[in-house]
């Protein structure tokens, strides 16, 4: 998604949304706004960019390295995911190298370890971005279900050991404990899904070759902001 990123010392730059975190992590860059030149600059800039884009405050943020994601799933003992449709990707990248491998998922409920959950979440060559987003949502919900099934002490010990080297956040421990309690008390059946994609507010613009960006159909994200304000009760 294309966004205005307030990374420079003055003004903004235009770029894809995910680059906000990368830019904010360049603490030694003299052209970077001093407010981002901190140990949490990447997450702070990403949160500020998203907040401006959607017109909603961001109360906190957390980052889990992609290499830590499988360990997190394995620490939970795996997760149960119902695959909605067969997924076949003959060119799944191996560790972001030029090498690829063939992965396949049959439809239906199945138990996934960390590696399989990562493959199911990341595969993009054979499906659309919207489909990939939905698969990632399925994995996140499955993780929440698994968290609900574990005793709190067991859950915290397992998760802390799995993510200790690949987890960053600006949230304080007391807030994280409250968040953990909130997650365990959430009625997942009552959760609603907000989708932002080409079916409603965005359109695809080719950049070069296979690369593209998603930009607002109305040119300024006003429709998206109004939708979120209503949906989130803002």
C-alpha positions in Angstrom: 0.0 0.0 0.0 1.3 3.4 -0.9 1.6 6.0 1.9 3.1 9.3 3.0 5.9 8.6 5.4 7.1 11.4 7.8 10.6 10.0 7.8 12.8 13.1 6.8 13.7 15.8 9.2 11.2 18.0 7.4 8.3 17.0 5.1 7.4 13.5 4.0 8.3 11.0 1.4 6.0 8.7 -0.6 6.6 5.0 -0.5 5.1 1.6 0.2 3.8 1.1 3.7 6.3 -1.5 4.8 9.2 0.8 4.1 8.2 3.0 7.1 9.6 0.5 9.5 12.8 0.0 7.5 13.4 3.8 7.3 12.7 4.3 11.0 15.3 1.6 11.9 18.1 3.6 10.2 19.1 5.4 13.4 22.4 6.5 12.0 20.9 8.2 8.9 21.5 12.0 9.3 18.5 12.8 7.1 16.1 11.0 9.4 13.9 13.0 11.7 15.5 13.0 15.2 12.3 11.6 16.7 12.8 8.4 14.9 16.5 8.1 15.8 15.8 5.9 18.8 15.9 2.1 19.6 12.2 2.0 18.8 12.3 4.3 15.8 11.2 1.7 13.3 8.0 0.8 15.1 7.3 4.4 16.1 7.6 5.6 12.5 5.5 2.7 11.2 2.8 3.4 13.8 2.8 7.2 13.0 2.5 6.4 9.2 -0.4 4.0 9.7 -2.2 6.3 12.1 -2.0 9.2 9.6 -3.1 6.9 6.8 -6.2 5.5 8.5 -7.1 8.5 10.6 -7.1 6.5 13.9 -4.7 6.5 16.9 -2.2 3.7 17.3 -2.0 2.8 21.0 1.0 0.5 20.7 3.0 -1.7 18.4 4.9 -5.0 18.4 7.2 -6.6 15.9 8.0 -10.3 15.6 10.9 -11.2 13.2 9.8 -13.6 10.5 12.5 -16.0 11.6 10.9 -16.1 15.1 7.4 -16.8 13.8 7.9 -20.6 13.4 9.5 -20.9 16.8 6.5 -19.0 18.2 4.1 -21.5 16.7 6.2 -24.5 17.8 6.3 -23.1 21.4 2.5 -23.3 21.3 2.7 -26.9 20.3 1.4 -26.2 16.8 -2.0 -24.8 15.6 -5.1 -26.2 14.0 -6.0 -24.5 10.8 -8.9 -25.2 8.4 -7.5 -24.6 4.9 -10.4 -23.2 2.8 -9.1 -24.3 -0.6 -6.2 -26.2 -2.0 -3.0 -24.1 -2.1 -0.2 -25.1 -4.5 3.0 -23.1 -4.9 5.7 -24.7 -7.0 8.1 -21.7 -6.4 8.0 -21.0 -2.7 11.3 -19.2 -1.8 13.7 -20.9 0.5 15.0 -18.4 3.1 14.6 -15.5 0.7 17.4 -17.0 -1.5 17.2 -17.7 -5.3 16.3 -21.3 -4.4 12.6 -22.4 -4.4 10.7 -25.5 -3.3 7.2 -26.9 -4.0 4.7 -26.6 -1.2 1.1 -27.9 -1.2 -1.8 -27.7 1.2 -5.0 -29.8 0.8 -8.3 -28.2 1.9 -9.7 -29.0 5.3 -8.6 -29.0 8.9 -5.0 -29.8 9.6 -2.4 -29.4 12.3 0.5 -27.2 11.4 3.9 -26.8 13.0 5.8 -23.5 12.7 7.4 -24.1 9.3 4.1 -25.2 7.7 2.2 -22.3 9.2 4.8 -19.9 7.8 4.6 -21.4 4.3 0.8 -21.2 4.4 1.0 -17.6 5.5 3.7 -16.4 3.1 3.0 -18.1 -0.2 2.1 -15.4 -2.7 3.0 -16.6 -6.2 0.0 -18.7 -6.8 -2.7 -16.6 -5.1 -3.8 -13.0 -4.7 -2.8 -10.5 -2.0 -6.4 -10.6 -0.6 -6.2 -14.4 -0.4 -2.8 -14.3 1.3 -4.2 -11.7 3.8 -7.1 -14.1 4.6 -4.7 -17.0 5.1 -2.6 -14.9 7.5 -5.8 -14.1 9.4 -6.7 -17.8 9.7 -3.2 -18.4 11.2 -3.6 -15.6 13.7 -7.0 -16.7 14.8 -5.7 -20.3 15.2 -2.9 -18.9 17.4 -5.5 -17.2 19.6 -7.5 -20.4 19.9 -4.3 -22.2 20.9 -3.5 -19.5 23.5 -6.9 -20.0 25.0 -6.3 -23.7 25.5 -3.1 -23.2 27.5 -2.7 -22.4 31.1 -1.5 -18.8 31.6 1.8 -19.6 33.3 2.6 -22.3 30.7 1.7 -19.9 27.9 3.8 -17.0 29.1 6.9 -19.2 29.7 6.7 -20.8 26.3 6.1 -17.6 24.4 8.8 -15.6 26.3 11.4 -18.3 25.5 10.4 -18.5 21.8 10.4 -14.7 21.0 13.1 -13.4 23.4 15.5 -12.6 20.5 13.1 -11.6 17.8 10.4 -9.5 19.6 10.4 -5.7 19.8 7.7 -3.4 21.3 7.3 -0.1 23.0 4.6 -1.6 25.3 5.5 -1.8 29.0 5.3 -5.2 30.8 2.2 -4.3 32.8 0.4 -3.4 29.5 1.5 -6.7 27.9 0.1 -8.6 30.9 -3.2 -6.8 30.6 -3.2 -7.5 26.8 -2.6 -11.2 27.6 -5.6 -11.2 29.9 -7.7 -9.4 27.3 -6.8 -12.0 24.7 -7.8 -14.9 26.9 -11.2 -13.3 27.6 -11.9 -12.4 24.0 -14.9 -14.2 22.5 -13.4 -15.1 19.1 -16.8 -16.1 17.7 -17.9 -12.5 18.2 -14.9 -11.0 16.4 -15.5 -9.2 13.1 -13.2 -8.9 10.1 -12.4 -5.6 8.3 -10.9 -6.1 4.9 -9.1 -3.3 3.0 -8.3 -4.4 -0.5 -9.2 -4.0 -4.2 -12.7 -5.0 -3.5 -13.5 -1.8 -1.7 -11.0 1.1 -1.2 -7.9 0.3 -3.1 -6.7 -0.2 -6.7 -3.6 -1.7 -8.1 -1.0 0.4 -9.9 1.9 -1.3 -11.8 5.4 -0.1 -10.8 7.7 -2.2 -12.9 7.7 -5.9 -14.0 5.8 -8.0 -11.5 5.8 -5.2 -8.8 2.8 -3.0 -8.0 1.4 -0.7 -5.3 -2.1 -0.4 -3.9 -3.4 3.2 -3.9 -6.7 4.7 -2.8 -9.5 4.7 -5.4 -10.6 8.2 -4.2 -7.0 9.5 -4.4 -6.7 10.6 -0.7 -7.9 7.7 1.6 -10.9 9.8 2.8 -13.4 7.0 2.1 -11.2 4.5 4.0 -10.9 6.8 7.0 -14.6 7.3 7.1 -15.3 3.6 6.9 -12.8 2.8 9.7 -14.2 5.6 11.9 -17.6 4.1 11.7 -16.5 0.4 11.9 -14.2 1.1 14.9 -16.6 3.4 16.7 -14.2 6.4 16.3 
